[in-house]
Amino acid sequence: MHLTLADKITLSRLVLAPLIVCSYLWLPIEHSLCFWVAGWLCAIAEYTDFADGRMARRRGEVSDFGKLADPFCDVLYRIPVFMALVLPAGGIGYVVSIGMPDVIENLGENAARYDSIPLAHLVGRQSVYAVGFQGGAIFAAGIAPWLPVLVMVVREIIAGALRAMAAAKGVVLAARMSGKIKAWLQGFTIITCLAFPACFWHRSEWNLTWAFWATWVCAAVSVYSIVEYIWINRTVLAGMLARRPTGPAG
């Protein structure tokens, strides 16, 4: 199968996704390096999502493969990144004070690596993890809350199953603008969640507040888009699911 330039741009997101996840989780948090590298890689990935369609139309290379690959590559890029954002960045993330004697104050010159946030401010929001032990346990939070990320994962599983089922029967399901808005919001949320701690050179509590609400907005739009997707295509889906009558035996 011959891949067009636009197809290669689309598939590049599959390469960028693991690089973004590894950069966010494993690069050092000093100087916000993990946020800077992951953020710029996300910006490149989002640009490819904008450029591949324009490139295909400009060069007259719109293909069935591209139409199928684009939404799958979007999901296989954005969802792993959201899942990574649930975990602490750079192995440290946003350090949480849990009301014990402050371990951070006893770290001397290493204390500058940590910005402590009271646990009470995170209740019902981001998950908290044990990330180290230096004179006492050190707990930290990721950027994104886990529940809306789970909602988005389930939404994409449902959408992917419907697309695969339709493709197997040679049926095209009508796309909706809500799906594009969902993708734009997800990309905007990912980049801002990484850009704020990078550009301000400081991990502040308001970063997590923004991430909490922005991620929930993404989840809400994701739910709306899949409900609309199913409703608009209900006749086609009903026809696919209907069992064909079988003739009399013999």
For each residue, the residues with C-beta under 8 A, 3 or more apart:
1: 65
2:
3: 7 8 11 65
4: 7 8 56 59 61 63 66
5: 8 9 55 59 61
6: 9 10 52 53 55 56 59 61 62 63 66
7: 3 4 10 11 52 56 61 63 65 66 69
8: 3 4 5 11 12
9: 5 6 12 48 51 52 55
10: 6 7 13 48 52 66 69 70 73
11: 3 7 8 14 15 69 73
12: 8 9 15 16 45 48
13: 10 16 17 45 48 49 73 74 76 77
14: 11 17 73 76 77
15: 11 12 18 19
16: 12 13 19 20 41 44 45 48 77
17: 13 14 20 21 45 76 77 80 81
18: 15 21 22 80
19: 15 16 22 23 41
20: 16 17 23 24 38 41 42 45 77 80 81 84
21: 17 18 24 25 80 81 84
22: 18 19 25 26 27
23: 19 20 26 27 34 37 38 41
24: 20 21 27 34 35 38 81 84 85 89 90 194
25: 21 22 34 84 87 89 90 91
26: 22 23 34 90 91
27: 22 23 24 33 34 37 38 90
28: 31 33 34 90
29: 32 33 34 35 89 90 91 92 93 113
30: 33 113
31: 28 36 201
32: 29 35 36 197 198 201
33: 27 28 29 30 36 37 90
34: 23 24 25 26 27 28 29 37 38 89 90
35: 24 29 32 38 39 89 194 195 197 198
36: 31 32 33 39 40 198
37: 23 27 33 34 40 41
38: 20 23 24 27 34 35 41 42 81 89 194
39: 35 36 42 43 191 194 195 198
40: 36 37 43 44
41: 16 19 20 23 37 38 44 45
42: 20 38 39 45 46 81 187 190 191 194
43: 39 40 46 47 191
44: 16 40 41 47 48
45: 12 13 16 17 20 41 42 48 49 77
46: 42 43 49 50 187 191
47: 43 44 50 51
48: 9 10 12 13 16 44 45 51 52
49: 13 45 46 52 70 74 183 187
50: 46 47 53 54
51: 9 47 48 54 55
52: 6 7 9 10 48 49 55 56 66 70
53: 6 50 56 57 70
54: 50 51 57 58
55: 5 6 9 51 52 58 59 61
56: 4 6 7 52 53 59 61 62 63 66
57: 53 54 60 62
58: 54 55
59: 4 5 6 55 56
60: 57
61: 4 5 6 7 55 56 66
62: 6 56 57 66 67
63: 4 6 7 56 66 67
64: 67 68
65: 1 3 7 68 69
66: 4 6 7 10 52 56 61 62 63 69 70
67: 62 63 64 70
68: 64 65 71 72 163 167
69: 7 10 11 65 66 72 73
70: 10 49 52 53 66 67 73 74
71: 68 74 75 159 163 179
72: 68 69 75 76 160
73: 10 11 13 14 69 70 76 77
74: 13 49 70 71 77 78 183
75: 71 72 78 79 156 159 160
76: 13 14 17 72 73 79 80
77: 13 14 16 17 20 45 73 74 80 81
78: 74 75 81 82 183 186 187 190
79: 75 76 82 83 152 153 156
80: 17 18 20 21 76 77 83 84
81: 17 20 21 24 38 42 77 78 84 85 190
82: 78 79 85 86 144 149 152 186 190 215
83: 79 80 86 87 149 153
84: 20 21 24 25 80 81 87
85: 24 81 82 142 143 144 149 190 193 211
86: 82 83 126 127 142 143 144 145 146 149
87: 25 83 84 93 129 142
88: 91 92 93 94 129 131 140 141 142
89: 24 25 29 34 35 38 92 93 142 143 197
90: 24 25 26 27 28 29 33 34 93
91: 25 26 29 88 131 132
92: 29 88 89 95 113 114 131 132 140
93: 29 87 88 89 90 129 131 140 141 142 143 203
94: 88 115 117 126 140 141 142 143 203 205 207 208
95: 92 104 114 115 116 117 131 138 139 140
96: 116 117 118 119 122 128 139 140 141
97: 100 102 104 116 117 118 119
98: 119 128 139
99: 118 119
100: 97 103 136
101: 136
102: 97 105 106 116
103: 100 106 107 134 135 136 137 138
104: 95 97 107 111 114 116 138
105: 102 111
106: 102 103 134 135 136
107: 103 104 110 111 113 114 134 135
108: 111
109: 112
110: 107 113 114 134
111: 104 105 107 108 114
112: 109
113: 29 30 92 107 110
114: 92 95 104 107 110 111 138
115: 94 95 202 203 204
116: 95 96 97 102 104
117: 94 95 96 97 121 122 141 205 208
118: 96 97 99 121 122
119: 96 97 98 99 122 123 128 139
120: 123
121: 117 118 125 205
122: 96 117 118 119 125 126 128 141 208
123: 119 120
124:
125: 121 122 141 145 208 212
126: 86 94 122 141 142 143 144 145 146 208 211 212
127: 86 141 142 145 146
128: 96 98 119 122 139 140 141
129: 87 88 93 139 140 141 142
130: 133 137 138 139
131: 88 91 92 93 95 138 139 140
132: 91 92 137 138
133: 130 136 137 138
134: 103 106 107 110 138
135: 103 106 107
136: 100 101 103 106 133
137: 103 130 132 133
138: 95 103 104 114 130 131 132 133 134
139: 95 96 98 119 128 129 130 131
140: 88 92 93 94 95 96 128 129 131
141: 88 93 94 96 117 122 125 126 127 128 129 208
142: 85 86 87 88 89 93 94 126 127 129
143: 85 86 89 93 94 126 193 194 207 208 211
144: 82 85 86 126 148 149 193 211 212 215
145: 86 125 126 127 148 149 211 212 215 216
146: 86 126 127 149 150
147: 150 151 219
148: 144 145 151 152 215 216 218 219
149: 82 83 85 86 144 145 146 152 153 215 219
150: 146 147 153 154
151: 147 148 154 155 219 222 223
152: 79 82 148 149 155 156 186 218 219 222
153: 79 83 149 150 156 157
154: 150 151 157 158
155: 151 152 158 159 222 223 225 226
156: 75 79 152 153 159 160 222
157: 153 154 160 161
158: 154 155 161 162 226
159: 71 75 155 156 162 163 226 229
160: 72 75 156 157 163 164
161: 157 158 164 165
162: 158 159 165 166 173 229 230 233 237
163: 68 71 159 160 166 167 173
164: 160 161 167 168
165: 161 162 168 169 240
166: 162 163 169 171 172 173 236 240
167: 68 163 164 170 171
168: 164 165
169: 165 166 240
170: 167
171: 166 167 236 240
172: 166
173: 162 163 166 229 233 236 237
174: 232 233 236
175: 179 180 229
176: 179 180 225 228 229 232
177: 180 181
178: 181 182 221 224 225 228 229
179: 71 175 176 182 183 225 229
180: 175 176 177 183 184
181: 177 178 184 185 221 225
182: 178 179 185 186 218 221 222 225
183: 49 74 78 179 180 186 187
184: 180 181 187 188
185: 181 182 188 189 217 218 221
186: 78 82 152 182 183 189 190 218 222
187: 42 46 49 78 183 184 190 191
188: 184 185 191 192 214
189: 185 186 192 193 211 214 215 217 218
190: 42 78 81 82 85 186 187 193 194
191: 39 42 43 46 187 188 194 195
192: 188 189 195 196 210 214
193: 85 143 144 189 190 196 207 210 211 214 215
194: 24 35 38 39 42 143 190 191 197 198
195: 35 39 191 192 198 199
196: 192 193 199 200 204 207 210
197: 32 35 89 194 200 201 202 203 204 207
198: 32 35 36 39 194 195 201
199: 195 196
200: 196 197 204
201: 31 32 197 198
202: 115 197
203: 93 94 115 197 207
204: 115 196 197 200 207
205: 94 117 121 208 209
206: 209 210
207: 94 143 193 196 197 203 204 210 211
208: 94 117 122 125 126 141 143 205 211 212
209: 205 206 212 213
210: 192 193 196 206 207 213 214
211: 85 126 143 144 145 189 193 207 208 214 215
212: 125 126 144 145 208 209 215 216
213: 209 210 216 217
214: 188 189 192 193 210 211 217 218
215: 82 144 145 148 149 189 193 211 212 218 219
216: 145 148 212 213 219 220
217: 185 189 213 214 220 221
218: 148 152 182 185 186 189 214 215 221 222
219: 147 148 149 151 152 215 216 222 223
220: 216 217 223 224
221: 178 181 182 185 217 218 224 225
222: 151 152 155 156 182 186 218 219 225 226
223: 151 155 219 220 226 227
224: 178 220 221 227 228
225: 155 176 178 179 181 182 221 222 228 229
226: 155 158 159 222 223 229 230
227: 223 224 230 231
228: 176 178 224 225 231 232
229: 159 162 173 175 176 178 179 225 226 232 233
230: 162 226 227 233 234 237
231: 227 228 234
232: 174 176 228 229
233: 162 173 174 229 230 236 237
234: 230 231 237 238
235: 238 239
236: 166 171 173 174 233 239 240
237: 162 173 230 233 234 240 241
238: 234 235 241 242
239: 235 236 242
240: 165 166 169 171 236 237
241: 237 238
242: 238 239
243:
244:
245:
246:
247:
248:
249:
250:
